Amino acid sequence: MTAVQGTQTQRREAEVLDFDAIIIGAGMSGMYQLYRLREMGLRVRVLEAGTGVGGTWYWNRYPGARFDSESYSYGYSFSQDVLDEWDWGECFSGQPEIERYCNFVADKFDLRRDIQFSARVTAAHYDEAGRYWTVKLADGAHYRARFLITAIGLLSAPTMPRFAGIDDFQGQWCHTGLWPKEGIDFAGKRVAVIGTGASGVQAIQEIAKSARQLIVFQRRPNWCTPLHNRPIPKDEMERIRAGYPELFQLCRETAACFIHTVDPRGTFEVTDEERLAFWEELYAGQGFGIWQGNFRDMLTDREANRLMSEFVAGKIRERVKDPKVAELLIPKDHGFGTRRVPQETHYYEVYNQPHVKLVSMLEQPVDRITPTGIRTSAQDYDVDVIIYATGFDAVTGAFDRIDIRGDGGQRLKDKWTGGPRTFVGVMVDGFPNMFMIMGPHAALGNNPRSIEYNVEWIRDLLGRMNAHDLIETEARPEAVGEWHAFVHEKAEGLLVNEIDSWMTGINMNVDGKQTRTVVRYSGTAPEYRAKCDDVAAGGYRELRFASANSVA
Ligand code: NAP
């Protein structure tokens, strides 16, 4: 093809594009990206599988679902109007309030007019000649857009256990991540909950309040610590509002964007009494302080971690009356904080109640699901409802469920066999004009803080392309290689990366996810942002660009 023919092709194709950008997902990421791209004058369509906004907070409507970040540190920071007008009701708000918040933001900026609901994306293919993405929906519709932005979350592909007979169950069943809008009434019912991660723990402590009988099926226990939630009185909310600039500045400076951050002292640099007093203070404190604000070596030094684990084990033994049950609830295969710490409210006390039973699947594995309940190697448990709190195909799972194909028809899923490779978690070589918010190897933590950063970085990049008449960009393979090496370097020496969990790419219910992989960026968020800022300041040398006039 000659240069002139190439240009003509570009022009013809540009005329048939439905949108400048398609965003997949209307959660916190997709909503904010829509706001920013619309502000630039782009024609944008958000495709959302659900019937409402909120993403995680739309799907995970199980009883007890709530923030583990302080509410006021989690909300959007970009709009003074939103900060002025929205009052958080609790330090750690529950799902109904969070969903209301997402709807409030959607209403405020009239976002819904560019969001297509009940639109599940099944495929996205890049057309190299035309330099656009064709995005297909489950209902057969398809759209073309220059840019594709994934805002699909890192924990949004629920996974079920591979138990025999799962479809035989005659009672009601549900996964925590696909909770029905009409809710489930547990009153007077015999209920089984399978799984004791953050979702299971939140659900168990709530379901126990109304179920006639609750049987918790636990495989590996987690270290859970008190959330210490409470309502926020009006006058306190006014003080929080007045302090928002300092609060968000603090979140910009902390390692994982929480209001808590690592204590600069080492575990053995203080006396035994000081150490214990500090841990007591953290245990009595709110939220993730005990995980994110602990001694600096707690997650790197084995002895420090062992001591901290002993401290929390002691708390569990104090709180659970039956010593055998307490021992079952104390993790023996990993130290405190090396898996995601579920935050709890009277979780351990649930097991002191006569209508609650803990079954260890390590002692009696599940044989199968029967029409009336769950059969383990030891006995049959008849129940009316089974709740699967069995987690997600994390980080890459939501990408794998969409048939994403880049240059030459290569599939993203194939490219990521053996682990994801990205440039700053936002771009992938061979997949031009595709951008990921909260993609693999981007900074995580208190997610909206990282979301806002990612969204604005993408906005700035598209703004630059617009200004220079560029219609295509792609990460250079060598830049991806360098980022990959950096992410792996940052993962070294962390105890968390020696333990099986979604944070190390493990999900026993998903083929190919049985080997630990570096799926997360483990450096600090400020370091991540500094790297990304440098890319922009340096004129995006890590990216390749093409203008409408260059030959495809
Ligand atoms: P998860 O942490 O992956 O926990 C899944 C649970 O199900 C584990 O206890 C696991 O046992 C068990 N399980 C899975 N498959 C099983 C099988 N085949 N047989 C027996 N047990 C099985 O999932 P999650 O609780 O949904 O939480 C995932 C993440 O979502 C959290 O870590 C957190 O980042 C996020 N989350 C956030 C919030 C919040 O911010 N408020 C709330 C909930 C979740 P094993 O441990 O033995 O594999």
Boltz pocket constraint, residues with backbone or C-beta under 6 A from the ligand:
constraints:
  - pocket:
      binder: B
      contacts: [[A, 65], [A, 66], [A, 67], [A, 68], [A, 69], [A, 155], [A, 160], [A, 161], [A, 162], [A, 176], [A, 194], [A, 195], [A, 196], [A, 197], [A, 198], [A, 199], [A, 200], [A, 202], [A, 217], [A, 218], [A, 219], [A, 220], [A, 221], [A, 340], [A, 361], [A, 389], [A, 390], [A, 391], [A, 392], [A, 502], [A, 508], [A, 509]]
      max_distance: 6.0
